Amino acid sequence: MAKAVLGDTVIAEAPQEDLIQIEGNWYFPPSAVKEGLLEKSPTPYTCPWKGACQYFSVKDGDKLLQDRAWSYPEVYPSGIERVGKDFSNYVAFWKEVQVVA
């Protein structure tokens, strides 16, 4: 079982075969992400081959860690073709959030 962990809190958990690895990052299926731990961020970014990105801030107790997770709600068809799977709305993490696969 793969997990995205912040301190003692498991933010996402799924069988490793359900994850997709893109550019060194593990993307978790949307159903694997626990409710209430991510908050949509207004930070704009568009990847030239994946599409428009939705960043999320991660709740750490009373703190909010800005832009520590992201997903691509509407992946470009060329991005799906490049990866070989539709990873729309899959969520990846970075910095303090550790992925244990």
Phi and psi in radians as a Rosetta constraint file:
Dihedral C 1 N 2 CA 2 C 2 CIRCULARHARMONIC -1.620 0.35
Dihedral N 2 CA 2 C 2 N 3 CIRCULARHARMONIC 2.532 0.35
Dihedral C 2 N 3 CA 3 C 3 CIRCULARHARMONIC -2.386 0.35
Dihedral N 3 CA 3 C 3 N 4 CIRCULARHARMONIC 2.571 0.35
Dihedral C 3 N 4 CA 4 C 4 CIRCULARHARMONIC -1.871 0.35
Dihedral N 4 CA 4 C 4 N 5 CIRCULARHARMONIC 2.097 0.35
Dihedral C 4 N 5 CA 5 C 5 CIRCULARHARMONIC -2.200 0.35
Dihedral N 5 CA 5 C 5 N 6 CIRCULARHARMONIC 2.397 0.35
Dihedral C 5 N 6 CA 6 C 6 CIRCULARHARMONIC -2.156 0.35
Dihedral N 6 CA 6 C 6 N 7 CIRCULARHARMONIC 1.859 0.35
Dihedral C 6 N 7 CA 7 C 7 CIRCULARHARMONIC 1.096 0.35
Dihedral N 7 CA 7 C 7 N 8 CIRCULARHARMONIC -2.092 0.35
Dihedral C 7 N 8 CA 8 C 8 CIRCULARHARMONIC -1.711 0.35
Dihedral N 8 CA 8 C 8 N 9 CIRCULARHARMONIC 0.027 0.35
Dihedral C 8 N 9 CA 9 C 9 CIRCULARHARMONIC -1.693 0.35
Dihedral N 9 CA 9 C 9 N 10 CIRCULARHARMONIC 2.197 0.35
Dihedral C 9 N 10 CA 10 C 10 CIRCULARHARMONIC -1.522 0.35
Dihedral N 10 CA 10 C 10 N 11 CIRCULARHARMONIC 2.049 0.35
Dihedral C 10 N 11 CA 11 C 11 CIRCULARHARMONIC -1.557 0.35
Dihedral N 11 CA 11 C 11 N 12 CIRCULARHARMONIC -0.638 0.35
Dihedral C 11 N 12 CA 12 C 12 CIRCULARHARMONIC -2.559 0.35
Dihedral N 12 CA 12 C 12 N 13 CIRCULARHARMONIC 2.600 0.35
Dihedral C 12 N 13 CA 13 C 13 CIRCULARHARMONIC -2.660 0.35
Dihedral N 13 CA 13 C 13 N 14 CIRCULARHARMONIC 2.274 0.35
Dihedral C 13 N 14 CA 14 C 14 CIRCULARHARMONIC -2.803 0.35
Dihedral N 14 CA 14 C 14 N 15 CIRCULARHARMONIC 2.740 0.35
Dihedral C 14 N 15 CA 15 C 15 CIRCULARHARMONIC -1.038 0.35
Dihedral N 15 CA 15 C 15 N 16 CIRCULARHARMONIC 2.443 0.35
Dihedral C 15 N 16 CA 16 C 16 CIRCULARHARMONIC -0.973 0.35
Dihedral N 16 CA 16 C 16 N 17 CIRCULARHARMONIC -0.582 0.35
Dihedral C 16 N 17 CA 17 C 17 CIRCULARHARMONIC -1.187 0.35
Dihedral N 17 CA 17 C 17 N 18 CIRCULARHARMONIC -0.249 0.35
Dihedral C 17 N 18 CA 18 C 18 CIRCULARHARMONIC -1.503 0.35
Dihedral N 18 CA 18 C 18 N 19 CIRCULARHARMONIC -0.228 0.35
Dihedral C 18 N 19 CA 19 C 19 CIRCULARHARMONIC -1.459 0.35
Dihedral N 19 CA 19 C 19 N 20 CIRCULARHARMONIC 2.762 0.35
Dihedral C 19 N 20 CA 20 C 20 CIRCULARHARMONIC -2.176 0.35
Dihedral N 20 CA 20 C 20 N 21 CIRCULARHARMONIC 2.264 0.35
Dihedral C 20 N 21 CA 21 C 21 CIRCULARHARMONIC -1.729 0.35
Dihedral N 21 CA 21 C 21 N 22 CIRCULARHARMONIC 2.172 0.35
Dihedral C 21 N 22 CA 22 C 22 CIRCULARHARMONIC -2.319 0.35
Dihedral N 22 CA 22 C 22 N 23 CIRCULARHARMONIC 2.162 0.35
Dihedral C 22 N 23 CA 23 C 23 CIRCULARHARMONIC 0.849 0.35
Dihedral N 23 CA 23 C 23 N 24 CIRCULARHARMONIC 0.736 0.35
Dihedral C 23 N 24 CA 24 C 24 CIRCULARHARMONIC 1.440 0.35
Dihedral N 24 CA 24 C 24 N 25 CIRCULARHARMONIC -0.008 0.35
Dihedral C 24 N 25 CA 25 C 25 CIRCULARHARMONIC -1.908 0.35
Dihedral N 25 CA 25 C 25 N 26 CIRCULARHARMONIC 2.450 0.35
Dihedral C 25 N 26 CA 26 C 26 CIRCULARHARMONIC -1.555 0.35
Dihedral N 26 CA 26 C 26 N 27 CIRCULARHARMONIC 2.239 0.35
Dihedral C 26 N 27 CA 27 C 27 CIRCULARHARMONIC -1.851 0.35
Dihedral N 27 CA 27 C 27 N 28 CIRCULARHARMONIC 2.181 0.35
Dihedral C 27 N 28 CA 28 C 28 CIRCULARHARMONIC -1.626 0.35
Dihedral N 28 CA 28 C 28 N 29 CIRCULARHARMONIC 2.495 0.35
Dihedral C 28 N 29 CA 29 C 29 CIRCULARHARMONIC -1.079 0.35
Dihedral N 29 CA 29 C 29 N 30 CIRCULARHARMONIC 2.606 0.35
Dihedral C 29 N 30 CA 30 C 30 CIRCULARHARMONIC -0.988 0.35
Dihedral N 30 CA 30 C 30 N 31 CIRCULARHARMONIC -0.595 0.35
Dihedral C 30 N 31 CA 31 C 31 CIRCULARHARMONIC -1.194 0.35
Dihedral N 31 CA 31 C 31 N 32 CIRCULARHARMONIC -0.280 0.35
Dihedral C 31 N 32 CA 32 C 32 CIRCULARHARMONIC -1.465 0.35
Dihedral N 32 CA 32 C 32 N 33 CIRCULARHARMONIC -0.250 0.35
Dihedral C 32 N 33 CA 33 C 33 CIRCULARHARMONIC -1.506 0.35
Dihedral N 33 CA 33 C 33 N 34 CIRCULARHARMONIC 2.242 0.35
Dihedral C 33 N 34 CA 34 C 34 CIRCULARHARMONIC -1.225 0.35
Dihedral N 34 CA 34 C 34 N 35 CIRCULARHARMONIC 2.451 0.35
Dihedral C 34 N 35 CA 35 C 35 CIRCULARHARMONIC -1.112 0.35
Dihedral N 35 CA 35 C 35 N 36 CIRCULARHARMONIC 2.512 0.35
Dihedral C 35 N 36 CA 36 C 36 CIRCULARHARMONIC 1.453 0.35
Dihedral N 36 CA 36 C 36 N 37 CIRCULARHARMONIC -0.005 0.35
Dihedral C 36 N 37 CA 37 C 37 CIRCULARHARMONIC -1.768 0.35
Dihedral N 37 CA 37 C 37 N 38 CIRCULARHARMONIC -0.232 0.35
Dihedral C 37 N 38 CA 38 C 38 CIRCULARHARMONIC -2.023 0.35
Dihedral N 38 CA 38 C 38 N 39 CIRCULARHARMONIC 2.489 0.35
Dihedral C 38 N 39 CA 39 C 39 CIRCULARHARMONIC -2.236 0.35
Dihedral N 39 CA 39 C 39 N 40 CIRCULARHARMONIC 2.224 0.35
Dihedral C 39 N 40 CA 40 C 40 CIRCULARHARMONIC -0.989 0.35
Dihedral N 40 CA 40 C 40 N 41 CIRCULARHARMONIC 2.405 0.35
Dihedral C 40 N 41 CA 41 C 41 CIRCULARHARMONIC -1.905 0.35
Dihedral N 41 CA 41 C 41 N 42 CIRCULARHARMONIC 2.571 0.35
Dihedral C 41 N 42 CA 42 C 42 CIRCULARHARMONIC -1.432 0.35
Dihedral N 42 CA 42 C 42 N 43 CIRCULARHARMONIC -0.006 0.35
Dihedral C 42 N 43 CA 43 C 43 CIRCULARHARMONIC -1.020 0.35
Dihedral N 43 CA 43 C 43 N 44 CIRCULARHARMONIC 2.148 0.35
Dihedral C 43 N 44 CA 44 C 44 CIRCULARHARMONIC -1.569 0.35
Dihedral N 44 CA 44 C 44 N 45 CIRCULARHARMONIC 2.494 0.35
Dihedral C 44 N 45 CA 45 C 45 CIRCULARHARMONIC -2.863 0.35
Dihedral N 45 CA 45 C 45 N 46 CIRCULARHARMONIC 2.444 0.35
Dihedral C 45 N 46 CA 46 C 46 CIRCULARHARMONIC -2.261 0.35
Dihedral N 46 CA 46 C 46 N 47 CIRCULARHARMONIC 2.128 0.35
Dihedral C 46 N 47 CA 47 C 47 CIRCULARHARMONIC -1.404 0.35
Dihedral N 47 CA 47 C 47 N 48 CIRCULARHARMONIC 2.364 0.35
Dihedral C 47 N 48 CA 48 C 48 CIRCULARHARMONIC -1.076 0.35
Dihedral N 48 CA 48 C 48 N 49 CIRCULARHARMONIC -0.402 0.35
Dihedral C 48 N 49 CA 49 C 49 CIRCULARHARMONIC -2.070 0.35
Dihedral N 49 CA 49 C 49 N 50 CIRCULARHARMONIC -0.268 0.35
Dihedral C 49 N 50 CA 50 C 50 CIRCULARHARMONIC -1.706 0.35
Dihedral N 50 CA 50 C 50 N 51 CIRCULARHARMONIC -0.604 0.35
Dihedral C 50 N 51 CA 51 C 51 CIRCULARHARMONIC 2.069 0.35
Dihedral N 51 CA 51 C 51 N 52 CIRCULARHARMONIC -2.871 0.35
Dihedral C 51 N 52 CA 52 C 52 CIRCULARHARMONIC -1.260 0.35
Dihedral N 52 CA 52 C 52 N 53 CIRCULARHARMONIC 2.313 0.35
Dihedral C 52 N 53 CA 53 C 53 CIRCULARHARMONIC -1.708 0.35
Dihedral N 53 CA 53 C 53 N 54 CIRCULARHARMONIC 2.483 0.35
Dihedral C 53 N 54 CA 54 C 54 CIRCULARHARMONIC -1.922 0.35
Dihedral N 54 CA 54 C 54 N 55 CIRCULARHARMONIC 1.981 0.35
Dihedral C 54 N 55 CA 55 C 55 CIRCULARHARMONIC -1.491 0.35
Dihedral N 55 CA 55 C 55 N 56 CIRCULARHARMONIC 2.703 0.35
Dihedral C 55 N 56 CA 56 C 56 CIRCULARHARMONIC -2.302 0.35
Dihedral N 56 CA 56 C 56 N 57 CIRCULARHARMONIC 2.518 0.35
Dihedral C 56 N 57 CA 57 C 57 CIRCULARHARMONIC -1.635 0.35
Dihedral N 57 CA 57 C 57 N 58 CIRCULARHARMONIC 2.571 0.35
Dihedral C 57 N 58 CA 58 C 58 CIRCULARHARMONIC -1.870 0.35
Dihedral N 58 CA 58 C 58 N 59 CIRCULARHARMONIC 2.286 0.35
Dihedral C 58 N 59 CA 59 C 59 CIRCULARHARMONIC -1.364 0.35
Dihedral N 59 CA 59 C 59 N 60 CIRCULARHARMONIC 2.241 0.35
Dihedral C 59 N 60 CA 60 C 60 CIRCULARHARMONIC -2.208 0.35
Dihedral N 60 CA 60 C 60 N 61 CIRCULARHARMONIC 1.507 0.35
Dihedral C 60 N 61 CA 61 C 61 CIRCULARHARMONIC 1.128 0.35
Dihedral N 61 CA 61 C 61 N 62 CIRCULARHARMONIC -2.097 0.35
Dihedral C 61 N 62 CA 62 C 62 CIRCULARHARMONIC -1.550 0.35
Dihedral N 62 CA 62 C 62 N 63 CIRCULARHARMONIC -0.154 0.35
Dihedral C 62 N 63 CA 63 C 63 CIRCULARHARMONIC -1.636 0.35
Dihedral N 63 CA 63 C 63 N 64 CIRCULARHARMONIC 2.744 0.35
Dihedral C 63 N 64 CA 64 C 64 CIRCULARHARMONIC -2.131 0.35
Dihedral N 64 CA 64 C 64 N 65 CIRCULARHARMONIC 2.036 0.35
Dihedral C 64 N 65 CA 65 C 65 CIRCULARHARMONIC -1.566 0.35
Dihedral N 65 CA 65 C 65 N 66 CIRCULARHARMONIC 1.930 0.35
Dihedral C 65 N 66 CA 66 C 66 CIRCULARHARMONIC -1.138 0.35
Dihedral N 66 CA 66 C 66 N 67 CIRCULARHARMONIC 2.275 0.35
Dihedral C 66 N 67 CA 67 C 67 CIRCULARHARMONIC 0.940 0.35
Dihedral N 67 CA 67 C 67 N 68 CIRCULARHARMONIC 0.781 0.35
Dihedral C 67 N 68 CA 68 C 68 CIRCULARHARMONIC -1.642 0.35
Dihedral N 68 CA 68 C 68 N 69 CIRCULARHARMONIC -0.044 0.35
Dihedral C 68 N 69 CA 69 C 69 CIRCULARHARMONIC -2.479 0.35
Dihedral N 69 CA 69 C 69 N 70 CIRCULARHARMONIC 2.736 0.35
Dihedral C 69 N 70 CA 70 C 70 CIRCULARHARMONIC -2.705 0.35
Dihedral N 70 CA 70 C 70 N 71 CIRCULARHARMONIC 2.808 0.35
Dihedral C 70 N 71 CA 71 C 71 CIRCULARHARMONIC -2.636 0.35
Dihedral N 71 CA 71 C 71 N 72 CIRCULARHARMONIC 2.974 0.35
Dihedral C 71 N 72 CA 72 C 72 CIRCULARHARMONIC -2.109 0.35
Dihedral N 72 CA 72 C 72 N 73 CIRCULARHARMONIC 1.735 0.35
Dihedral C 72 N 73 CA 73 C 73 CIRCULARHARMONIC -1.075 0.35
Dihedral N 73 CA 73 C 73 N 74 CIRCULARHARMONIC -0.657 0.35
Dihedral C 73 N 74 CA 74 C 74 CIRCULARHARMONIC -2.280 0.35
Dihedral N 74 CA 74 C 74 N 75 CIRCULARHARMONIC 1.518 0.35
Dihedral C 74 N 75 CA 75 C 75 CIRCULARHARMONIC -1.180 0.35
Dihedral N 75 CA 75 C 75 N 76 CIRCULARHARMONIC 2.412 0.35
Dihedral C 75 N 76 CA 76 C 76 CIRCULARHARMONIC -1.058 0.35
Dihedral N 76 CA 76 C 76 N 77 CIRCULARHARMONIC 2.503 0.35
Dihedral C 76 N 77 CA 77 C 77 CIRCULARHARMONIC -0.944 0.35
Dihedral N 77 CA 77 C 77 N 78 CIRCULARHARMONIC -0.626 0.35
Dihedral C 77 N 78 CA 78 C 78 CIRCULARHARMONIC -1.160 0.35
Dihedral N 78 CA 78 C 78 N 79 CIRCULARHARMONIC -0.541 0.35
Dihedral C 78 N 79 CA 79 C 79 CIRCULARHARMONIC -1.205 0.35
Dihedral N 79 CA 79 C 79 N 80 CIRCULARHARMONIC -0.722 0.35
Dihedral C 79 N 80 CA 80 C 80 CIRCULARHARMONIC -1.109 0.35
Dihedral N 80 CA 80 C 80 N 81 CIRCULARHARMONIC -0.734 0.35
Dihedral C 80 N 81 CA 81 C 81 CIRCULARHARMONIC -1.109 0.35
Dihedral N 81 CA 81 C 81 N 82 CIRCULARHARMONIC -0.734 0.35
Dihedral C 81 N 82 CA 82 C 82 CIRCULARHARMONIC -1.118 0.35
Dihedral N 82 CA 82 C 82 N 83 CIRCULARHARMONIC -0.713 0.35
Dihedral C 82 N 83 CA 83 C 83 CIRCULARHARMONIC -1.463 0.35
Dihedral N 83 CA 83 C 83 N 84 CIRCULARHARMONIC -0.510 0.35
Dihedral C 83 N 84 CA 84 C 84 CIRCULARHARMONIC 1.594 0.35
Dihedral N 84 CA 84 C 84 N 85 CIRCULARHARMONIC 0.016 0.35
Dihedral C 84 N 85 CA 85 C 85 CIRCULARHARMONIC -2.597 0.35
Dihedral N 85 CA 85 C 85 N 86 CIRCULARHARMONIC 2.671 0.35
Dihedral C 85 N 86 CA 86 C 86 CIRCULARHARMONIC -1.406 0.35
Dihedral N 86 CA 86 C 86 N 87 CIRCULARHARMONIC 1.997 0.35
Dihedral C 86 N 87 CA 87 C 87 CIRCULARHARMONIC -1.919 0.35
Dihedral N 87 CA 87 C 87 N 88 CIRCULARHARMONIC 0.439 0.35
Dihedral C 87 N 88 CA 88 C 88 CIRCULARHARMONIC -0.982 0.35
Dihedral N 88 CA 88 C 88 N 89 CIRCULARHARMONIC 2.275 0.35
Dihedral C 88 N 89 CA 89 C 89 CIRCULARHARMONIC 1.193 0.35
Dihedral N 89 CA 89 C 89 N 90 CIRCULARHARMONIC 0.046 0.35
Dihedral C 89 N 90 CA 90 C 90 CIRCULARHARMONIC -1.170 0.35
Dihedral N 90 CA 90 C 90 N 91 CIRCULARHARMONIC 2.588 0.35
Dihedral C 90 N 91 CA 91 C 91 CIRCULARHARMONIC -2.032 0.35
Dihedral N 91 CA 91 C 91 N 92 CIRCULARHARMONIC 2.300 0.35
Dihedral C 91 N 92 CA 92 C 92 CIRCULARHARMONIC -1.993 0.35
Dihedral N 92 CA 92 C 92 N 93 CIRCULARHARMONIC 2.784 0.35
Dihedral C 92 N 93 CA 93 C 93 CIRCULARHARMONIC -2.309 0.35
Dihedral N 93 CA 93 C 93 N 94 CIRCULARHARMONIC 2.798 0.35
Dihedral C 93 N 94 CA 94 C 94 CIRCULARHARMONIC -2.687 0.35
Dihedral N 94 CA 94 C 94 N 95 CIRCULARHARMONIC 3.133 0.35
Dihedral C 94 N 95 CA 95 C 95 CIRCULARHARMONIC 0.991 0.35
Dihedral N 95 CA 95 C 95 N 96 CIRCULARHARMONIC -2.059 0.35
Dihedral C 95 N 96 CA 96 C 96 CIRCULARHARMONIC -1.155 0.35
Dihedral N 96 CA 96 C 96 N 97 CIRCULARHARMONIC -0.385 0.35
Dihedral C 96 N 97 CA 97 C 97 CIRCULARHARMONIC -1.422 0.35
Dihedral N 97 CA 97 C 97 N 98 CIRCULARHARMONIC 2.025 0.35
Dihedral C 97 N 98 CA 98 C 98 CIRCULARHARMONIC -1.676 0.35
Dihedral N 98 CA 98 C 98 N 99 CIRCULARHARMONIC 2.300 0.35
Dihedral C 98 N 99 CA 99 C 99 CIRCULARHARMONIC -1.754 0.35
Dihedral N 99 CA 99 C 99 N 100 CIRCULARHARMONIC 2.157 0.35
Dihedral C 99 N 100 CA 100 C 100 CIRCULARHARMONIC -1.937 0.35
Dihedral N 100 CA 100 C 100 N 101 CIRCULARHARMONIC 1.829 0.35
